């Protein structure tokens, strides 16, 4: 397990200028295809080429630093929400992914089906660690917004969030990363996510992006390649 986490990310986080981060993020970055899907990692273990990090290591590298804002993606990061997405596809577009462009699906998911989402163990551990530090926690999801939603209250209840902010429904775009403005506006220093766009969104906002592994049985396919951008990957974060 690599020990370069502090030197390259957290320890230098508050000292880094946003100018250099933004300049790097402004360039279109093509991953070198050196990452591994969760299925591959389940079969091969923990390759040394991936920059692995534990929750305890993150806590240690943040030791002595003042409380800060941290952000989390929702689906496949802190919640295993495939049951709702599976149901949505069966109901609205059995043979395609067009249900993701159907507002009726998002209304169902945001306003009720999150009751079937399963909290991930790693979500509990990361959130507990950050709350113990006094960090301010935000949730930014790529889901389309609805006029109603139970996601905020559900996350508050299952993770015991003390100072809960309303979930930010950023939606998606083919041309821009919709999460970046929210990460930047809320001065989020660390953002956790399972998708490549979570990592690139964090970097574009001058934050550190840390990968949480997507469960091998997630309906969100193809599975992302953990470590593909050289980012830190949380150990055993697939569940």
Residue frames as a rotation matrix with the C-alpha (Angstrom) as fourth column:
UNK 1
0.575 0.818 0.000 0.00
0.818 -0.575 0.000 0.00
0.000 0.000 -1.000 0.00
UNK 2
-0.135 -0.679 0.722 1.47
0.624 -0.624 -0.471 3.32
0.770 0.387 0.508 -1.04
UNK 3
0.088 0.069 -0.994 2.29
0.950 -0.306 0.063 5.90
-0.300 -0.949 -0.093 1.61
UNK 4
-0.813 -0.499 0.300 2.41
0.578 -0.750 0.320 8.94
0.065 0.434 0.899 -0.68
UNK 5
0.092 0.983 0.158 -1.15
0.925 -0.143 0.351 10.02
0.368 0.113 -0.923 0.11
UNK 6
0.532 0.127 -0.837 -0.23
0.643 -0.704 0.302 12.85
-0.551 -0.699 -0.456 2.46
UNK 7
-0.410 -0.834 -0.368 2.59
0.360 -0.519 0.775 14.27
-0.838 0.185 0.513 0.41
UNK 8
-0.902 0.004 0.431 0.64
0.428 -0.107 0.897 14.38
0.050 0.994 0.095 -2.82
UNK 9
-0.230 0.924 0.306 -2.82
0.497 -0.159 0.853 15.31
0.837 0.348 -0.423 -1.65
UNK 10
0.621 0.698 -0.356 -4.18
0.652 -0.208 0.729 16.02
0.435 -0.685 -0.585 1.82
UNK 11
0.177 -0.609 -0.773 -1.09
0.853 -0.297 0.429 17.49
-0.491 -0.735 0.467 3.47
UNK 12
-0.836 -0.549 0.009 -0.57
0.464 -0.697 0.546 19.91
-0.293 0.461 0.838 0.62
UNK 13
-0.123 0.904 0.409 -4.27
0.977 0.039 0.208 20.58
0.172 0.425 -0.889 0.11
UNK 14
0.705 0.482 -0.521 -4.50
0.621 -0.774 0.125 23.87
-0.343 -0.412 -0.844 1.97
UNK 15
-0.020 -0.814 -0.581 -1.20
0.115 -0.579 0.807 25.10
-0.993 -0.050 0.105 0.57
UNK 16
-0.545 -0.185 0.818 -1.94
0.777 0.256 0.575 24.44
-0.316 0.949 0.004 -3.09
UNK 17
-0.674 0.336 -0.658 -3.11
-0.394 -0.917 -0.065 27.35
-0.625 0.215 0.750 -5.21
UNK 18
0.250 0.854 0.457 -6.32
0.173 0.425 -0.889 26.89
-0.953 0.301 -0.041 -7.12
UNK 19
0.388 -0.150 -0.909 -4.59
-0.804 -0.537 -0.254 28.39
-0.450 0.830 -0.330 -10.16
UNK 20
-0.650 -0.726 -0.225 -2.44
-0.749 0.561 0.352 25.35
-0.129 0.398 -0.908 -10.78
UNK 21
-0.619 0.487 0.616 -5.31
0.168 0.849 -0.502 22.92
-0.767 -0.208 -0.607 -10.10
UNK 22
0.427 0.863 -0.270 -7.68
-0.061 -0.270 -0.961 24.76
-0.902 0.427 -0.063 -12.43
UNK 23
0.093 -0.476 -0.874 -5.08
-0.947 -0.314 0.071 25.03
-0.309 0.821 -0.480 -15.17
UNK 24
-0.883 -0.439 0.169 -4.46
-0.392 0.885 0.249 21.29
-0.259 0.154 -0.954 -15.05
UNK 25
-0.392 0.817 0.423 -8.18
0.347 0.557 -0.755 20.50
-0.852 -0.149 -0.502 -14.96
UNK 26
0.249 0.503 -0.827 -8.89
-0.532 -0.643 -0.551 22.81
-0.809 0.577 0.108 -17.89
UNK 27
-0.526 -0.485 -0.699 -6.98
-0.850 0.324 0.414 20.43
0.026 0.812 -0.583 -20.14
UNK 28
0.632 0.746 -0.211 -8.90
-0.750 0.657 0.077 17.40
0.196 0.110 0.974 -21.32
UNK 29
-0.349 -0.792 0.502 -7.26
-0.895 0.441 0.073 14.53
-0.279 -0.423 -0.862 -19.49
UNK 30
0.476 0.414 -0.776 -7.35
-0.636 0.772 0.022 11.08
0.608 0.483 0.630 -21.03
UNK 31
0.588 -0.255 0.768 -6.70
-0.644 0.428 0.635 8.36
-0.490 -0.867 0.088 -18.44
UNK 32
-0.297 -0.841 -0.453 -3.76
-0.955 0.248 0.165 6.07
-0.026 0.481 -0.876 -19.23
UNK 33
0.550 0.609 -0.572 -5.97
-0.605 0.762 0.230 2.99
0.576 0.219 0.787 -18.83
UNK 34
-0.538 -0.797 -0.274 -4.03
-0.270 0.471 -0.840 1.79
0.798 -0.379 -0.468 -15.81
UNK 35
-0.402 0.463 0.790 -6.99
-0.912 -0.119 -0.394 1.37
-0.088 -0.878 0.470 -13.46
UNK 36
-0.948 0.099 -0.302 -8.96
0.069 0.992 0.108 -1.72
0.310 0.081 -0.947 -12.54
UNK 37
-0.051 0.988 0.147 -12.67
-0.497 -0.153 0.854 -2.41
0.866 -0.029 0.499 -12.22
UNK 38
0.020 0.142 0.990 -14.04
-0.990 0.140 0.000 -3.73
-0.138 -0.980 0.143 -8.95
UNK 39
0.944 0.328 0.022 -14.54
-0.317 0.926 -0.207 -7.14
-0.088 0.189 0.978 -10.58
UNK 40
0.478 -0.843 -0.248 -10.87
-0.021 0.272 -0.962 -7.25
0.878 0.465 0.113 -11.59
UNK 41
-0.292 -0.612 0.735 -9.73
-0.738 -0.345 -0.580 -6.19
0.609 -0.711 -0.351 -8.12
UNK 42
0.503 0.549 0.668 -11.92
-0.835 0.507 0.212 -8.86
-0.222 -0.665 0.713 -6.53
UNK 43
0.986 -0.097 -0.138 -10.07
0.028 0.903 -0.428 -11.45
0.166 0.418 0.893 -8.58
UNK 44
0.369 -0.928 0.052 -6.52
0.392 0.104 -0.914 -10.10
0.843 0.358 0.402 -8.32
UNK 45
0.190 -0.292 -0.937 -6.31
0.974 -0.061 0.217 -8.37
-0.121 -0.954 0.273 -4.93
UNK 46
0.868 0.095 -0.487 -4.67
0.158 -0.983 0.090 -4.95
-0.470 -0.155 -0.869 -4.48
UNK 47
0.483 -0.720 0.498 -2.14
0.804 0.141 -0.577 -4.17
0.345 0.680 0.647 -7.24
UNK 48
-0.049 -0.628 -0.777 0.73
0.829 -0.459 0.319 -1.91
-0.557 -0.628 0.543 -6.19
UNK 49
-0.737 -0.241 0.632 0.10
0.623 -0.605 0.496 0.38
0.263 0.759 0.596 -9.15
UNK 50
0.270 0.888 0.371 -3.04
0.425 -0.456 0.782 1.70
0.864 -0.053 -0.501 -7.41
UNK 51
-0.719 -0.499 0.483 -2.60
-0.140 -0.578 -0.804 4.35
0.681 -0.646 0.346 -4.72
UNK 52
0.066 0.770 -0.635 -4.61
0.570 0.493 0.657 2.69
0.819 -0.405 -0.406 -1.95
UNK 53
-0.741 -0.239 0.628 -5.67
-0.342 -0.670 -0.659 4.55
0.578 -0.703 0.414 1.18
UNK 54
-0.428 0.596 -0.680 -7.62
0.800 0.599 0.022 3.58
0.421 -0.535 -0.733 4.30
UNK 55
0.591 0.706 0.391 -10.08
0.353 -0.662 0.662 5.67
0.726 -0.253 -0.640 6.27
UNK 56
0.756 -0.357 -0.549 -7.61
0.558 -0.087 0.825 5.73
-0.342 -0.930 0.133 9.15
UNK 57
-0.313 -0.913 0.263 -4.86
0.922 -0.225 0.315 7.04
-0.229 0.341 0.912 6.88
UNK 58
-0.081 0.373 0.924 -7.10
0.538 -0.764 0.356 9.84
0.839 0.526 -0.139 5.68
UNK 59
0.883 0.454 -0.118 -7.90
0.312 -0.382 0.870 10.72
0.350 -0.805 -0.479 9.30
UNK 60
0.385 -0.825 -0.414 -4.20
0.767 0.037 0.640 10.74
-0.513 -0.564 0.648 10.20
UNK 61
-0.496 -0.606 0.622 -3.26
0.858 -0.454 0.241 13.01
0.136 0.653 0.745 7.31
UNK 62
0.132 0.625 0.769 -6.02
0.307 -0.763 0.568 15.43
0.942 0.161 -0.293 8.30
UNK 63
0.451 0.008 -0.893 -4.89
0.888 0.094 0.449 15.44
0.087 -0.996 0.035 11.93
UNK 64
-0.334 -0.578 -0.744 -4.21
0.701 -0.680 0.214 18.97
-0.630 -0.450 0.632 13.13
UNK 65
-0.905 0.085 0.417 -5.98
0.287 -0.602 0.745 20.59
0.314 0.794 0.520 10.19
UNK 66
-0.744 0.667 -0.031 -9.03
-0.441 -0.526 -0.727 22.76
-0.501 -0.528 0.686 10.92
UNK 67
-0.101 0.802 0.589 -12.52
0.414 0.573 -0.708 21.52
-0.905 0.172 -0.390 10.01
UNK 68
-0.837 -0.192 -0.513 -13.28
-0.382 -0.467 0.798 21.83
-0.392 0.863 0.317 6.32
UNK 69
0.295 0.937 -0.187 -16.06
-0.779 0.123 -0.615 21.16
-0.553 0.327 0.766 3.83
UNK 70
-0.845 -0.479 0.238 -16.06
-0.266 0.762 0.590 17.70
-0.464 0.435 -0.772 2.28
UNK 71
-0.014 0.872 -0.489 -18.38
-0.967 -0.137 -0.216 16.33
-0.255 0.470 0.845 -0.36
UNK 72
-0.641 -0.096 0.762 -19.80
-0.046 0.995 0.086 12.98
-0.766 0.020 -0.642 -1.36
UNK 73
-0.633 0.526 -0.568 -21.45
-0.593 0.142 0.793 11.64
0.498 0.838 0.222 -4.47
UNK 74
-0.008 0.727 0.687 -24.56
-0.941 0.228 -0.252 9.62
-0.339 -0.648 0.682 -3.59
UNK 75
0.867 0.496 -0.052 -25.22
-0.479 0.797 -0.369 6.64
-0.142 0.345 0.928 -5.88
UNK 76
0.781 -0.537 -0.317 -22.60
0.338 0.792 -0.509 3.86
0.525 0.290 0.800 -5.61
UNK 77
-0.241 -0.859 0.451 -20.52
-0.139 -0.430 -0.892 6.05
0.961 -0.277 -0.016 -3.29
UNK 78
-0.820 0.009 0.573 -22.49
-0.572 -0.061 -0.818 6.15
0.028 -0.998 0.055 -0.04
UNK 79
0.080 0.903 0.423 -25.65
-0.660 0.366 -0.656 4.35
-0.747 -0.226 0.625 -1.19
UNK 80
-0.951 -0.141 0.277 -26.08
0.092 0.724 0.684 1.11
-0.297 0.676 -0.675 -3.12
UNK 81
-0.294 0.880 -0.374 -29.08
-0.484 -0.474 -0.735 2.43
-0.824 -0.035 0.565 -5.03
UNK 82
-0.937 -0.147 -0.316 -29.19
-0.349 0.420 0.838 -0.12
0.010 0.896 -0.445 -7.83
UNK 83
-0.632 0.758 0.164 -32.58
0.641 0.630 -0.439 -1.50
-0.435 -0.172 -0.884 -6.66
UNK 84
0.170 0.721 -0.672 -34.29
0.122 -0.692 -0.711 1.76
-0.978 0.039 -0.206 -7.62
UNK 85
-0.271 -0.355 -0.895 -32.41
-0.805 -0.426 0.413 2.12
-0.528 0.832 -0.170 -10.90
UNK 86
-0.987 -0.052 0.152 -33.12
0.018 0.904 0.427 -1.52
-0.160 0.424 -0.891 -11.78
UNK 87
-0.251 0.968 0.011 -36.81
0.684 0.185 -0.706 -0.99
-0.685 -0.170 -0.708 -11.13
UNK 88
0.124 0.277 -0.953 -36.78
-0.283 -0.910 -0.301 2.23
-0.951 0.307 -0.035 -13.12
UNK 89
-0.708 -0.436 -0.555 -35.30
-0.650 0.095 0.754 0.61
-0.276 0.895 -0.350 -16.19
UNK 90
-0.877 0.413 0.244 -37.77
0.439 0.896 0.061 -2.28
-0.193 0.161 -0.968 -16.04
UNK 91
-0.036 0.951 -0.308 -40.70
0.634 -0.216 -0.743 0.13
-0.772 -0.222 -0.595 -15.76
UNK 92
0.470 0.262 -0.843 -39.73
-0.190 -0.902 -0.387 2.90
-0.862 0.342 -0.374 -18.16
UNK 93
0.499 -0.324 -0.804 -37.28
-0.862 -0.087 -0.499 1.46
0.092 0.942 -0.323 -20.74
UNK 94
0.790 -0.085 0.608 -36.63
-0.220 0.885 0.410 -2.29
-0.573 -0.457 0.680 -20.40
UNK 95
0.670 -0.495 0.553 -34.31
0.722 0.606 -0.333 -2.45
-0.170 0.623 0.764 -23.41
UNK 96
0.140 -0.632 0.762 -32.37
0.514 -0.612 -0.601 0.80
0.846 0.476 0.239 -23.07
UNK 97
-0.499 -0.391 -0.774 -31.04
0.864 -0.300 -0.405 3.46
-0.074 -0.870 0.487 -20.72
UNK 98
-0.524 0.325 0.788 -33.52
0.272 -0.812 0.516 6.07
0.807 0.484 0.337 -21.92
UNK 99
0.489 0.709 -0.508 -35.23
0.713 0.010 0.701 5.92
0.502 -0.706 -0.500 -18.51
UNK 100
-0.206 -0.667 -0.716 -32.38
0.921 -0.379 0.088 8.13
-0.330 -0.642 0.692 -17.28
UNK 101
-0.976 -0.077 0.204 -33.81
0.161 -0.885 0.436 10.92
0.147 0.459 0.876 -19.46
UNK 102
-0.159 0.987 -0.021 -37.34
0.397 0.083 0.914 10.41
0.904 0.137 -0.405 -18.17
UNK 103
-0.578 -0.057 0.814 -38.45
-0.547 -0.713 -0.438 12.84
0.605 -0.699 0.382 -15.47
UNK 104
0.549 0.835 0.046 -41.05
-0.634 0.380 0.673 10.34
0.545 -0.399 0.738 -14.29
UNK 105
0.424 -0.483 -0.766 -38.24
0.499 0.830 -0.248 7.99
0.756 -0.277 0.593 -13.28
UNK 106
-0.629 -0.746 0.218 -36.38
0.247 -0.458 -0.854 10.68
0.737 -0.483 0.473 -11.37
UNK 107
-0.135 0.669 0.731 -39.57
-0.794 -0.514 0.324 11.63
0.593 -0.536 0.601 -9.56
UNK 108
0.799 0.415 -0.435 -40.00
-0.151 0.840 0.522 8.02
0.581 -0.351 0.734 -8.47
UNK 109
0.137 -0.857 -0.497 -36.35
0.647 0.457 -0.610 7.65
0.750 -0.238 0.617 -7.45
UNK 110
-0.701 -0.519 0.489 -35.95
0.074 -0.735 -0.674 10.95
0.709 -0.436 0.554 -5.62
UNK 111
-0.318 0.693 0.648 -39.36
-0.818 -0.546 0.183 10.99
0.480 -0.471 0.740 -3.98
UNK 112
0.600 0.665 0.445 -39.73
-0.800 0.517 0.304 7.39
-0.028 -0.538 0.842 -2.85
UNK 113
0.872 -0.170 -0.460 -37.49
-0.015 0.928 -0.371 4.67
0.490 0.331 0.807 -4.20
UNK 114
-0.134 -0.942 0.309 -34.49
-0.532 -0.194 -0.824 5.78
0.836 -0.275 -0.475 -2.14
UNK 115
0.387 0.349 0.854 -36.21
-0.914 0.270 0.304 3.83
-0.124 -0.898 0.423 0.63
UNK 116
0.991 -0.016 0.132 -34.77
0.038 0.986 -0.164 0.76
-0.128 0.168 0.978 -1.11
UNK 117
0.449 -0.891 0.060 -31.22
-0.311 -0.219 -0.925 2.15
0.838 0.397 -0.376 -1.29
UNK 118
0.807 -0.220 -0.548 -28.75
0.548 0.626 0.555 0.36
0.221 -0.748 0.626 0.98
UNK 119
0.822 -0.555 0.129 -26.22
-0.567 -0.773 0.285 2.45
-0.059 -0.307 -0.950 2.94
UNK 120
0.516 -0.728 -0.450 -22.64
0.093 0.570 -0.816 1.39
0.851 0.380 0.362 2.19
UNK 121
0.708 -0.330 -0.624 -20.38
0.704 0.275 0.654 0.45
-0.045 -0.903 0.428 5.08
UNK 122
-0.364 -0.917 0.164 -17.61
0.926 -0.375 -0.041 2.67
0.099 0.138 0.986 3.72
UNK 123
-0.081 0.433 0.898 -20.05
0.223 -0.870 0.439 5.57
0.971 0.236 -0.026 3.65
UNK 124
0.889 0.418 -0.186 -20.70
0.231 -0.059 0.971 5.12
0.396 -0.906 -0.149 7.35
UNK 125
0.377 -0.824 -0.422 -16.98
0.896 0.209 0.393 4.96
-0.236 -0.526 0.817 8.12
UNK 126
-0.495 -0.593 0.636 -15.97
0.764 -0.645 -0.007 7.99
0.414 0.482 0.772 6.08
UNK 127
0.154 0.650 0.744 -18.85
0.079 -0.759 0.646 10.15
0.985 -0.041 -0.169 7.28
UNK 128
0.883 0.137 -0.448 -18.26
0.430 0.143 0.891 9.17
0.186 -0.980 0.067 10.92
UNK 129
-0.017 -0.982 -0.190 -14.58
0.991 -0.042 0.128 10.09
-0.134 -0.186 0.973 10.58
UNK 130
-0.556 -0.189 0.809 -15.32
0.493 -0.859 0.138 13.47
0.669 0.476 0.571 9.04
UNK 131
0.500 0.786 0.363 -18.07
0.075 -0.457 0.886 14.27
0.863 -0.416 -0.288 11.55
UNK 132
0.643 -0.350 -0.681 -15.70
0.765 0.251 0.593 13.44
-0.037 -0.902 0.430 14.40
UNK 133
-0.469 -0.872 0.142 -13.34
0.883 -0.466 0.056 16.05
0.017 0.151 0.988 12.95
UNK 134
-0.085 0.530 -0.844 -16.13
0.365 -0.771 -0.522 18.60
-0.927 -0.352 -0.128 12.76
UNK 135
-0.951 -0.304 0.048 -16.09
0.135 -0.272 0.953 18.75
-0.277 0.913 0.300 8.97
UNK 136
-0.146 0.902 -0.407 -19.06
-0.608 -0.406 -0.682 20.16
-0.780 0.148 0.608 7.05
UNK 137
-0.704 -0.121 0.700 -20.60
0.262 0.872 0.414 17.46
-0.660 0.475 -0.582 4.85
UNK 138
-0.111 0.631 -0.768 -22.25
-0.820 -0.495 -0.288 18.00
-0.562 0.597 0.572 1.48
UNK 139
-0.242 0.109 0.964 -23.86
0.418 0.909 0.002 15.54
-0.876 0.403 -0.266 -0.92
UNK 140
-0.128 0.143 -0.981 -23.75
-0.779 -0.626 0.010 16.34
-0.613 0.766 0.192 -4.64
UNK 141
-0.155 0.176 0.972 -25.46
0.294 0.948 -0.124 13.90
-0.943 0.267 -0.199 -6.99
UNK 142
-0.942 -0.210 -0.261 -25.66
-0.195 -0.290 0.937 13.72
-0.272 0.934 0.233 -10.76
UNK 143
-0.432 0.867 0.249 -29.35
0.849 0.484 -0.211 12.86
-0.304 0.120 -0.945 -10.54
UNK 144
-0.574 0.403 0.712 -31.85
0.232 -0.754 0.614 15.15
0.785 0.518 0.340 -12.21
UNK 145
-0.971 0.210 0.113 -33.81
-0.186 -0.371 -0.910 17.20
-0.149 -0.905 0.399 -9.64
UNK 146
-0.403 0.913 -0.055 -37.50
0.692 0.344 0.634 16.69
0.598 0.217 -0.771 -8.80
UNK 147
-0.043 0.479 0.877 -40.08
-0.326 -0.836 0.441 18.90
0.944 -0.267 0.192 -7.15
UNK 148
0.807 0.240 0.540 -40.01
-0.587 0.224 0.778 16.53
0.065 -0.945 0.322 -4.19
UNK 149
0.036 -0.794 -0.607 -37.25
-0.291 0.573 -0.766 14.39
0.956 0.205 -0.210 -2.67
UNK 150
0.964 0.233 0.129 -36.67
-0.199 0.308 0.930 12.15
0.178 -0.922 0.344 0.34
UNK 151
0.468 -0.851 -0.239 -32.96
0.463 0.466 -0.754 11.71
0.753 0.243 0.612 -0.31
UNK 152
-0.198 -0.549 0.812 -31.88
-0.399 -0.712 -0.578 14.47
0.895 -0.439 -0.078 2.08
UNK 153
0.328 0.411 0.851 -33.83
-0.938 0.033 0.346 13.09
0.114 -0.911 0.396 5.02
UNK 154
0.972 0.030 -0.235 -32.87
-0.037 0.999 -0.027 9.51
0.234 0.035 0.972 4.17
UNK 155
0.169 -0.985 -0.043 -29.15
0.316 0.096 -0.944 10.29
0.934 0.146 0.327 4.15
UNK 156
-0.179 -0.175 0.968 -29.50
-0.721 -0.647 -0.250 12.28
0.670 -0.742 -0.011 7.36
UNK 157
0.641 0.557 0.528 -31.21
-0.767 0.453 0.454 9.37
0.014 -0.696 0.718 9.08
UNK 158
0.956 -0.192 -0.224 -29.07
0.155 0.973 -0.173 6.46
0.251 0.130 0.959 7.89
UNK 159
0.101 -0.995 0.025 -25.73
0.581 0.039 -0.813 8.22
0.807 0.097 0.582 8.41
UNK 160
0.445 0.142 -0.884 -26.64
0.885 -0.221 0.410 10.29
-0.137 -0.965 -0.224 11.47
UNK 161
-0.331 -0.561 0.759 -25.69
0.688 -0.694 -0.213 13.61
0.646 0.452 0.615 9.86
UNK 162
-0.269 0.166 -0.949 -25.65
0.879 -0.361 -0.312 16.30
-0.395 -0.918 -0.048 12.54
UNK 163
-0.174 0.154 -0.973 -25.59
-0.174 -0.977 -0.123 19.40
-0.969 0.148 0.196 10.33
UNK 164
-0.217 0.152 0.964 -27.42
0.745 0.664 0.064 18.26
-0.630 0.732 -0.258 7.22
UNK 165
-0.593 0.051 -0.804 -27.39
-0.490 -0.815 0.310 20.33
-0.639 0.578 0.508 4.04
UNK 166
0.577 0.815 0.057 -30.00
-0.380 0.330 -0.864 19.66
-0.723 0.477 0.500 1.39
UNK 167
-0.033 -0.551 0.834 -28.75
0.583 0.667 0.464 17.28
-0.812 0.502 0.300 -1.24
UNK 168
-0.125 -0.097 -0.987 -27.58
-0.617 -0.772 0.154 19.10
-0.777 0.628 0.037 -4.36
UNK 169
0.366 0.322 0.873 -29.12
0.493 0.729 -0.475 17.58
-0.790 0.604 0.109 -7.50
UNK 170
-0.264 -0.644 -0.718 -26.66
-0.249 -0.674 0.696 18.73
-0.932 0.362 0.018 -10.14
UNK 171
0.826 0.559 -0.071 -28.02
-0.242 0.237 -0.941 16.74
-0.509 0.794 0.331 -13.06
UNK 172
-0.007 -0.834 0.552 -25.78
0.550 0.458 0.698 15.81
-0.835 0.308 0.455 -15.98
UNK 173
0.680 0.126 -0.723 -24.51
-0.468 -0.684 -0.559 17.43
-0.564 0.719 -0.406 -19.17
UNK 174
0.797 -0.384 0.465 -22.72
0.582 0.696 -0.422 16.11
-0.161 0.607 0.778 -22.24
UNK 175
0.505 -0.575 0.643 -20.53
0.335 -0.556 -0.760 19.22
0.795 0.600 -0.088 -22.45
UNK 176
-0.137 -0.547 0.826 -19.70
-0.616 -0.606 -0.503 20.26
0.776 -0.577 -0.254 -18.87
UNK 177
-0.556 -0.056 -0.829 -19.20
0.542 0.732 -0.413 18.65
0.630 -0.679 -0.377 -15.48
UNK 178
0.205 0.812 0.547 -22.22
0.058 -0.568 0.821 19.84
0.977 -0.136 -0.163 -13.55
UNK 179
0.695 0.065 -0.717 -20.75
0.678 0.275 0.682 19.06
0.241 -0.959 0.147 -10.12
UNK 180
-0.273 -0.958 0.083 -17.71
0.873 -0.284 -0.396 21.33
0.403 -0.036 0.914 -10.41
UNK 181
-0.292 0.152 0.944 -19.50
-0.077 -0.988 0.135 24.66
0.953 -0.033 0.300 -9.75
UNK 182
0.751 0.645 0.141 -21.09
-0.221 0.045 0.974 23.27
0.621 -0.763 0.177 -6.57
UNK 183
0.502 -0.671 -0.546 -17.82
0.843 0.521 0.135 21.85
0.194 -0.528 0.827 -5.27
UNK 184
-0.504 -0.740 0.445 -16.17
0.655 -0.664 -0.361 25.21
0.562 0.110 0.820 -5.85
UNK 185
-0.039 0.584 0.811 -19.06
-0.181 -0.802 0.569 27.33
0.983 -0.125 0.136 -4.52
UNK 186
0.902 0.429 0.041 -19.13
-0.145 0.212 0.966 25.42
0.406 -0.878 0.254 -1.23
UNK 187
0.219 -0.926 0.307 -15.33
-0.917 -0.303 -0.261 25.49
0.334 -0.224 -0.915 -0.87
UNK 188
0.950 0.156 0.271 -15.22
-0.237 0.925 0.296 21.69
-0.204 -0.345 0.916 -0.70
UNK 189
0.161 -0.987 -0.029 -11.67
-0.944 -0.162 0.287 20.46
-0.288 -0.019 -0.957 -0.17
UNK 190
-0.890 -0.373 0.262 -12.19
-0.305 0.914 0.266 16.70
-0.339 0.157 -0.928 -0.57
UNK 191
0.113 0.945 -0.306 -14.79
-0.970 0.038 -0.240 15.03
-0.215 0.324 0.921 -2.77
UNK 192
-0.662 -0.270 0.699 -15.49
-0.271 0.956 0.113 11.30
-0.699 -0.114 -0.706 -2.76
UNK 193
0.316 0.824 -0.470 -17.02
-0.840 0.012 -0.543 9.51
-0.442 0.567 0.696 -5.73
UNK 194
0.183 -0.164 0.969 -17.13
0.102 0.984 0.147 6.28
-0.978 0.071 0.197 -7.72
UNK 195
0.800 0.233 0.553 -17.12
0.548 0.090 -0.831 7.74
-0.244 0.968 -0.056 -11.24
UNK 196
-0.232 -0.890 0.393 -14.36
0.971 -0.239 0.032 9.25
0.066 0.389 0.919 -13.34
UNK 197
0.014 0.312 0.950 -16.37
0.390 -0.877 0.282 12.46
0.921 0.367 -0.134 -13.53
UNK 198
0.937 0.250 -0.243 -16.33
0.306 -0.253 0.918 12.72
0.168 -0.935 -0.313 -9.73
UNK 199
0.224 -0.944 -0.243 -12.54
0.825 0.051 0.563 12.77
-0.519 -0.327 0.790 -9.79
UNK 200
-0.488 -0.431 0.759 -12.30
0.820 -0.525 0.229 15.24
0.300 0.734 0.610 -12.67
UNK 201
0.463 0.724 0.510 -15.02
0.402 -0.685 0.607 17.47
0.790 -0.076 -0.609 -11.17
UNK 202
0.826 -0.213 -0.522 -13.11
0.497 -0.164 0.852 17.71
-0.267 -0.963 -0.029 -7.90
UNK 203
-0.165 -0.985 0.055 -9.84
0.873 -0.120 0.474 18.54
-0.460 0.126 0.879 -9.63
UNK 204
-0.246 0.138 0.959 -11.47
0.729 -0.626 0.277 21.16
0.639 0.767 0.053 -11.83
UNK 205
0.745 0.587 0.316 -12.73
0.188 -0.640 0.745 22.85
0.640 -0.496 -0.587 -8.65
UNK 206
-0.043 -0.862 0.505 -9.31
-0.563 -0.397 -0.725 22.71
0.825 -0.315 -0.468 -6.97
UNK 207
0.468 0.268 0.842 -10.33
-0.864 0.337 0.373 19.92
-0.184 -0.903 0.389 -4.60
UNK 208
-0.740 -0.664 0.104 -8.89
-0.649 0.746 0.149 16.46
-0.177 0.042 -0.983 -3.98
UNK 209
0.328 0.843 -0.426 -10.89
-0.893 0.424 0.152 13.67
0.309 0.330 0.892 -5.61
UNK 210
-0.678 -0.497 0.542 -10.81
-0.666 0.727 -0.165 10.32
-0.312 -0.473 -0.824 -3.82
UNK 211
-0.367 0.504 -0.782 -12.25
-0.633 0.481 0.607 7.19
0.682 0.718 0.143 -5.43
UNK 212
-0.268 0.407 0.873 -14.81
-0.682 0.560 -0.470 4.99
-0.680 -0.722 0.128 -3.70
UNK 213
-0.976 -0.212 -0.055 -15.15
-0.191 0.700 0.689 1.65
-0.108 0.682 -0.723 -5.46
UNK 214
-0.111 0.959 -0.261 -18.44
-0.985 -0.071 0.158 0.90
0.133 0.274 0.952 -7.18
UNK 215
-0.001 0.179 0.984 -19.96
-0.510 0.846 -0.154 -2.43
-0.860 -0.502 0.091 -6.13
UNK 216
-0.896 -0.442 0.042 -19.34
-0.218 0.520 0.826 -5.25
-0.386 0.731 -0.562 -8.60
UNK 217
-0.563 0.758 0.329 -23.09
0.812 0.582 0.047 -5.94
-0.156 0.294 -0.943 -8.83
UNK 218
-0.386 0.402 -0.830 -24.06
-0.053 -0.908 -0.415 -2.32
-0.921 -0.116 0.372 -9.47
UNK 219
0.412 0.605 0.681 -26.42
0.722 0.240 -0.649 -1.75
-0.556 0.759 -0.338 -12.38
UNK 220
0.785 -0.213 -0.582 -24.29
-0.373 -0.912 -0.169 1.27
-0.495 0.350 -0.796 -13.35
UNK 221
0.237 -0.660 0.713 -22.26
0.597 0.678 0.429 -0.19
-0.767 0.324 0.555 -16.22
UNK 222
0.385 -0.643 -0.662 -19.61
0.309 0.766 -0.564 -0.25
0.870 0.012 0.493 -17.47
UNK 223
0.781 -0.170 -0.601 -17.80
0.604 -0.041 0.796 -0.35
-0.160 -0.985 0.071 -14.15
UNK 224
0.853 -0.510 0.112 -15.34
-0.472 -0.845 -0.252 2.49
0.223 0.163 -0.961 -13.63
UNK 225
0.419 -0.806 -0.419 -11.61
0.519 0.591 -0.617 1.73
0.745 0.041 0.666 -13.48
UNK 226
0.976 -0.023 -0.216 -10.38
0.189 -0.404 0.895 2.55
-0.108 -0.915 -0.390 -10.00
UNK 227
0.280 -0.927 -0.248 -7.11
0.282 -0.168 0.945 4.47
-0.918 -0.335 0.214 -9.97
UNK 228
0.393 -0.087 0.915 -7.27
0.911 0.167 -0.376 5.30
-0.120 0.982 0.145 -13.68
UNK 229
0.735 -0.089 0.672 -6.47
0.158 -0.942 -0.297 8.97
0.659 0.325 -0.678 -13.04
UNK 230
-0.341 -0.932 -0.127 -3.80
0.307 0.018 -0.951 8.29
0.889 -0.363 0.280 -10.45
UNK 231
0.081 0.483 0.872 -6.25
-0.691 -0.603 0.398 9.19
0.718 -0.635 0.285 -7.69
UNK 232
-0.852 -0.265 0.452 -6.31
-0.522 0.503 -0.689 7.62
-0.045 -0.823 -0.567 -4.24
UNK 233
-0.100 0.803 -0.588 -8.70
-0.368 0.519 0.771 4.66
0.924 0.294 0.243 -3.95
UNK 234
-0.051 0.148 0.988 -10.26
-0.999 -0.022 -0.048 3.77
0.015 -0.989 0.149 -0.61
UNK 235
-0.887 -0.389 -0.248 -9.50
-0.376 0.921 -0.099 0.19
0.267 0.006 -0.964 0.42
UNK 236
-0.803 0.575 -0.159 -12.48
0.596 0.778 -0.196 -2.20
0.011 -0.252 -0.968 0.57
UNK 237
-0.746 0.498 -0.443 -14.89
-0.263 -0.831 -0.490 0.56
-0.612 -0.248 0.751 -0.41
UNK 238
-0.859 0.415 -0.300 -17.03
-0.212 0.244 0.946 -1.54
0.466 0.876 -0.122 -2.74
UNK 239
-0.100 0.863 -0.495 -19.55
0.600 0.450 0.662 -2.26
0.794 -0.230 -0.563 0.01
